[in-house]
Amino acid sequence: MSDDPLRREPRIGTKEVPVLTEVVTEEATPRRAVDGAALEALARDLERAVLERLAPEIDRLIEERIARTLSQALGKELDGVRSQLTVSVSQMVREAVAASVARALKSSPDTK
């Protein structure tokens, strides 16, 4: 008998724990054959179960991405609208002030 645990001979009548290099035989249990239809049904059920578990996370990720994209797009559009409004309001104020000054100058007694 060898002292090397990898090459040792099994001892009959001893209660040693088997090591990985020892061959362990399993009783051969006959496996039932699974037909294609049952396998497809099992695959569909598994797919459905996985999707049901992942659906809330997928929805959250989609909503997050949409919100981020919309926020960026709205931010750009709002910047454009803000600059257009600034230009328009400045022009209206300039025109209103010019019209007011022109009216004041027309009706002023000093200009006669």
C-alpha positions as CSV (number, residue, x, y, z in Angstrom):
1,M,0.0,0.0,0.0
2,S,1.3,3.5,-0.9
3,D,1.5,6.4,1.5
4,D,0.7,8.8,-1.4
5,P,-3.0,9.8,-0.9
6,L,-3.4,10.1,-4.7
7,R,-2.2,6.5,-5.3
8,R,-3.6,4.7,-2.3
9,E,-5.6,1.6,-2.5
10,P,-9.1,1.6,-1.0
11,R,-9.2,-0.1,2.3
12,I,-12.0,-2.6,2.7
13,G,-13.9,-2.2,5.9
14,T,-12.6,1.2,6.8
15,K,-14.7,4.3,6.9
16,E,-12.6,6.8,5.0
17,V,-13.9,9.7,3.0
18,P,-13.3,9.1,-0.7
19,V,-11.0,11.5,-2.5
20,L,-11.5,12.9,-6.0
21,T,-9.2,10.5,-7.6
22,E,-11.2,7.5,-6.4
23,V,-13.9,6.3,-8.8
24,V,-17.3,6.5,-7.4
25,T,-19.9,4.5,-9.1
26,E,-23.5,5.7,-9.2
27,E,-26.3,3.4,-9.7
28,A,-27.5,3.8,-13.2
29,T,-31.0,5.1,-13.0
30,P,-32.8,5.0,-16.3
31,R,-33.6,8.5,-17.6
32,R,-37.0,9.2,-19.1
33,A,-36.8,10.4,-22.6
34,V,-38.2,14.0,-23.0
35,D,-40.1,14.5,-26.2
36,G,-39.6,17.6,-28.3
37,A,-43.0,19.1,-27.5
38,A,-42.4,18.8,-23.8
39,L,-39.0,20.4,-24.2
40,E,-40.4,23.3,-26.2
41,A,-43.1,23.9,-23.6
42,L,-40.5,23.8,-20.8
43,A,-38.3,26.3,-22.8
44,R,-41.3,28.6,-23.3
45,D,-42.2,28.4,-19.6
46,L,-38.6,29.2,-18.6
47,E,-38.4,32.1,-21.0
48,R,-41.7,33.5,-19.7
49,A,-40.6,33.2,-16.1
50,V,-37.3,34.9,-16.8
51,L,-39.0,37.7,-18.7
52,E,-41.5,38.2,-15.9
53,R,-38.7,38.5,-13.3
54,L,-36.7,40.9,-15.6
55,A,-39.6,43.0,-16.8
56,P,-39.6,45.5,-14.0
57,E,-35.9,46.1,-14.4
58,I,-36.1,46.4,-18.1
59,D,-39.0,48.9,-17.8
60,R,-37.0,50.9,-15.3
61,L,-33.9,51.0,-17.6
62,I,-36.0,52.0,-20.6
63,E,-37.8,54.7,-18.7
64,E,-34.4,56.0,-17.4
65,R,-32.9,56.1,-20.9
66,I,-36.0,57.8,-22.3
67,A,-36.0,60.4,-19.5
68,R,-32.3,61.1,-20.0
69,T,-32.8,61.5,-23.7
70,L,-35.9,63.7,-23.4
71,S,-34.2,65.8,-20.8
72,Q,-31.2,66.4,-23.1
73,A,-33.5,67.1,-26.1
74,L,-35.8,69.4,-24.1
75,G,-32.8,71.2,-22.6
76,K,-31.5,72.0,-26.1
77,E,-34.9,73.1,-27.3
78,L,-35.4,75.3,-24.3
79,D,-32.1,76.9,-24.8
80,G,-33.0,77.7,-28.4
81,V,-36.5,79.0,-27.4
82,R,-34.9,81.1,-24.6
83,S,-32.5,82.8,-27.0
84,Q,-35.2,83.4,-29.6
85,L,-37.4,85.0,-26.9
86,T,-34.6,87.1,-25.6
87,V,-34.0,88.4,-29.1
88,S,-37.7,89.0,-29.8
89,V,-38.3,90.7,-26.4
90,S,-35.2,92.9,-26.8
91,Q,-36.4,94.0,-30.3
92,M,-39.9,94.7,-29.1
93,V,-38.6,96.8,-26.1
94,R,-36.2,98.7,-28.5
95,E,-39.1,99.4,-30.9
96,A,-41.4,100.4,-28.1
97,V,-38.8,102.8,-26.6
98,A,-38.1,104.2,-30.0
99,A,-41.8,104.8,-30.7
100,S,-42.3,106.4,-27.2
101,V,-39.3,108.7,-27.7
102,A,-40.5,109.6,-31.2
103,R,-44.0,110.5,-29.8
104,A,-42.5,112.4,-27.0
105,L,-40.3,114.4,-29.3
106,K,-43.3,115.1,-31.6
107,S,-45.5,116.4,-28.9
108,S,-42.8,118.3,-27.0
109,P,-43.2,122.1,-27.0
110,D,-39.5,122.5,-27.4
111,T,-39.4,121.1,-30.9
112,K,-41.9,123.6,-32.3
